[in-house]
């Protein structure tokens, strides 16, 4: 059996969004699972829609996720190859000229069938397919022609692509037959849809890998999330590294139904991978997204935040009160109680989370007020928000003088 070869063949007409990257990932995983090759092929024959800067974004998207290609091709550099096979089709009388372009003659009354890797037996009637252009008047091949020539020359064995190409497959099979070539195995992947079960929109999550990484998502989380959009492992395991996915991946576990993009699930995966990242590495990653903090500050705060943040950008939102005092929220206890608490905290001999906890709880008991209200009051005043990392540990890091300063400034403004 020939070595498995897959390819991802994006068009450089814009930055690839998450759906295209899922297709690249599945091609990569299957090739590597089979000890085969994964190719990156740039399909740039539609010159009118070309966006030159998107070429680097395509490469960057794969590189950032660690999806290394084994060979790289650009279709616009292969025009002589397509011309060679165009001549063969001319000689066979399989095509004809039409206003400077060349059309393929579609034989009527035929059933075109293939065994799809996901959908099983698929059939189309040739009667519903018009003669189609394979070479444009600008001497660039269409997607249909360049695609089958390249897949054959590059010895591609399996074509994993989105369901939107299902209706193009009969045209490709006719071209394979006309040239006397054996077609690859086709595996059409159900498209990712939004919560409304419609094609994924940018609002629903159809952003680029670069966008997601800029938003504070980890490459490991993106890969883990995308792999489970349309593919199911044999077990109930949910957390997979890239190497584990390579080991587990198989075509027979790709689902027929369109997977739903769920941002909450992506956030969950990202939280899981944040917690699996070593503290030094995590501190460096957080630093990139939050340059205002020193590495020393970040390392002190990681133990308080890593179980609570969903993205690397959440770090700043959760700990900004350490750096810049926020406007205090109203205390749930009286001014008198707050004053007594401030004095007690000021007189703590050893400032640590245990003594802070003990002092706050003792004050609540002495004043015969609710302990929860007392804790909430300190949080509201000192942190300026109702949700924070663990309060006692936060106050220990913030320090005695800053804590007392914020309590006193709040008290000055109370009547």
N, C-alpha and C positions, 0 to 999 in steps of 0.2 A: 504494500500500500504506500502511495506517495506521502511524503511528509506534509502535515497540515500547514497550510498557508492561509492566513486571513489578512484582510486589509480594512483600514478605515479611510474613506475617500471623500473628505469634505470639500466643498467649494469655498474658495476664499471670497465670499460675498458679504462677510460680516463676522463678528466674533461668535464662535460656536456656543450655543446655549447648552444647558444641562442635559437635554434630550439627546443631542448629538454626542455628547461625551459619554452618556450611558451606552450608546452603540459602540463607541471606540473601546470602552471598558470590556464589553462582552466579547468583542473580537480579540482583544488582548488576552483575556482570561482563558478563552477556549484554545487559542494558539499555544499559550504557555502550558496549559494543562496537558496538551498533546505533544509537548516538546517540539513544537513547530515554530513558524515565523509569523511575526506581526508586521505588516507593512503600513507605512503612511504614504498615501497618494493624494496629491493635490489636483483636484479636477477643476482646472481653470480655463476650460474651453469656451465658456460663456463670457466673452470679453466685455460685453456691455454692463454686466453686473459686478465686475471685478472691483474689489476694495483692497488695494495693495497692502495696507497695514494689517489686514486681517490674517495674512499668511503667518506672521510672527506670533499672533495671538493663538492661532491653531496649535503651533508647536509648543508655545508656552503653556497652554492648557494641559497638554499631555505631560510635559516635563514637570510641572508643578505637582502632578498627581503620581509621578514616578512610573508612568506608562511609557517605557522605552521602545521605540520602533527599531526593527532589524534592518530595514531598507527604506529609502525615501525616493519618491518619484514625483515629477511635475509634468502634467500632460502637455502643456504648451511647449515643452522641450522635446516632444516625441512626434511631431507632425509628420516626419518622413515615414514613421512606422505606420501611421494610419493611412497615409497615401498608398503605401505598398498593398495593404489589404483592400483598399478601395478599388485599386486596379483589378484585383482578383474578382471582386464582385461585378465589376464592369464586364470582364471577360466571360463571366457566367451568365450575363444578362439578368442579374438579380436586382439591378438598380437602374434608374433612368434620371436624366437631367431635368430639372425644373427651375427655370429662372436663375440659373447659376448655381443652384443647390442640387444635391443628389438624394433621390428618394428610393427607399426599399419597396419592392413590389410585394404586397401581402397576398398570398394565395388564399382564396375564399373557400369556404366549406370545410375547413379543417378544425379539428379539436386540438388545442394546445394544452398539454397537461404536464404536471411535474409533482414530485413528492416533496412537499415543503417540510423543513425541519421543525416547524412549529404547527402549521395548519394542516399537515397531512396532504392528502390528494387535492390538488387545486386544478381547475379546468377553466379555460376561456375558449370562446368560439372566435375564430379568425375573422368572421363576418363583421364583428363589431370594431375591428381595428382597421384604420385607414392606412394607406401607404404613408410611411413616415420618413422624415428627413434624417439622413445619417451624416451628411457633410454639408455644411452651410456655405453660402456664397462667399463668405470671408475665408474659405479654405480651412476652417476649424471644424473638427468633428463635433457632432452632438454628444450629449451624455450617453445615449444608447450605444453608439458605435464605439467611442473611445473606451467605454466601460468594458465591453466584452473583449476588445482587443487586448487591453491591459491585463484583465483578469487571466486571459489565456497565456499571454507572454510571461506574466509574472508567476504563473503556475499556482494561482489562487484556487484552493480546493473548496473553501466554504465562504459564502457571501452572507454575512450577517448584516442586515440593514433594516430600516424601519418599514412598517406596514404600508406607508405611503408609496413605496416602490413596488408593491404587489402587482398592480395593474401594468407596470412596465415590463415585468418578467416575460410575458409572451413575446414581446418584441425582441427581447434579448435571446430567447430560445430560437426564434426564427433566424436570427443572425448567426447563432452558433451552428445551426443546421446548414445554412447556406455556405458557410466557410468550412464545413466538415469537422467542426471541433466538438469535443465533449464539454458540456456545461458543468460548472461547479455545483455543489449542493447549496440550495437557497434556504436561508433561515430568516424569515420575516418577523421582526420583533414588534409586538403590540406597542403602540405609541403611549407615552406617558400623558395622563390627563389631569386636569385640575379637580378640585372638590365638586365642581359643577358637571363633571364627566365630559367636559368639552376639551378641545385641544389646549394644551398648557399655554397660558399667557404669561407675559412678564409679571403681571400683578400676582399671578398664582405661583410663580417660582421659576419661570423660564429665563433665568439669568445665566451669565457665563460663570465658569469656574473661577476666573479672576475676580469677578464680583463677589462670589461667595467667600473666597479667601480674604478679600479686602474687608468683608463684613465680620471676620473673626472666626470663620469655620476652619477646621483642620482638614488637610488632605485625606487623612485616614478616615475621618467621619464621612466626607463626601463620597469616597469610594465605597465604604461600607453601606451607606444609604442607597447609592445608585445600584449596587449589585443586587440588592433585595427588591428593586423596582422591576418586577417581571421575572425574577428567578427565585426559586425556593430551594434551600438546602435540605438535605435528607433528615436532619435533626431539628430541634427547636432552637439551636444556637442562633444568636443574633449578632454578636460581636465577632467580626472577622477582620484579620489583617489581610493585606494584599496577598501575601504568600499562602495564607489559609484559603483564600478565595480561589487562587490558582489551583490548589490541590483539590478543592471540592467541586469546582465548576463542571457542569455537563449540560449539553444541549437539551437532553430529555427532560430537564427540570425547568425549562423556560415556560412560563404560563401563556395561555392563549389570550386571556383577558387583559385589557389595558390597566396598568397599575395607576393608582391615584397618588399624586404628589402631595405629601403631607409634611408641611413645614415643622409641625410639632415633633414629628418623628425624627426629622433631620436634627432638630435642636437636642432631642434626647440622645441621638448618636454622638453629637458633638460633645455633650456633657460627659458621656461615657469615656470618650477618647481624651478629653481634658484631664479626667481623673486617672487615666492610664499613663499620662505623660510625666516623666520624672520632673522633680521640682526645678532643677537648673534649666532644663530644656523649656519647661513651661514658662519660667521667668523670662527667658530670652524671647519667646514668642509673644508674651504679653507686652514686653518692652517695645516690640516693633509696632504694636497697635496703640500703645499708650506711652509715647516718648517723654511725656512730662514727668514720669516717675523714674526714680533711680532704680537700678537693679536691687539695691539693698532694701529699698522700700517695698518693692514687689515681692521679694523673697520673704520678708516679714509678714506680708499680708496674704500670701498664697494659702497657708494653712486655714485661714478664715474664709477664703472665697472659693477654693477649687470645687467644693461640693455644691456650690450655689450658682455659679455662672454657667450659662448655656453657650456663650460665645466669648472669644477673647476680648471683644469690645465691651462686654458686660462688666468687665473688671473696673473700668473707670466709673461707670454709673454706680457701682456698689461701694466703691471706696473713696470717691472724690472728696467726701467730707473730712477725710484725714488730712488732705492737703489744703483745701479751702473751706472755711466754715460756711455752712449753708444757713439760710434764714431758719431760725428755730420754729418748730411747730409748738402749738400750745400744750402746756403740761396738763396732765390729768389730775394732778394734786395741787393743793393750795400753795401760795407764795411762801407761807410760813414753813411748810414742810420742805419745800425746795431749798429754802435758806438753811434749815437745820441739816439737810442732806449734804449741801455744799460744804458746810463747816466740818461735818464728820469726815467727808472724803479728804478734805484738806489736812486733817490731822492723822491720816493713816501713816503708820510708821514705815511699813513695807508695801509699796505700790505694786500689787499684782492682781490677777483676775480673781483669786480666792478671797483676798481681803476686800476687794471692791464689792464682790457678791455679798459677802458677810455684812458689810456696812450698809448696803442698800436694803437688804432684808431686815436687818436690825432696826433701821429707821422706820420701815413700814410697820413693823410690829409695835414699836414704841408709840407711833402716831395713830395706831389702830386704823390703818388704812390698807387698802388692797395691795398686796405685793406686786401683782401684775401691773396695776396702775402706776405704781412707783417706778418700776423698771421701764415702762412705756414712757413715762415723763422724762426720765434721764435720756432715753434714746431720742425722743422728740426734740429736746433742747440741745443736746450735745451734737447729735448727728444730723438733725434737721430733716429726718425722714422716719417713716414708720417701719420700714423693712431695712435691716442692716445685717452684716455678719454678726456672729455672736457678740453680745454687748460687752460682757466683762472682759473678754480677750481684746476687743476693739479699744476699750478705754485704757487697758494696760499699754497697748502700743501707742495710743494717742498721747499718753503721759498725764501726770498729775496736773502740771501747771496749765496745759491747754484745756483740760477737762474743767478745772475750776474756773478758768477765765471765761469759758463759754457759759457756764452756769451763772456766773456773776453778771455778765453782760445781759443775759436774759432777765435776771432779777431787776436790774436797773430800769428796764423798760416796763416793768409791771407796776400797776398802781396799788 
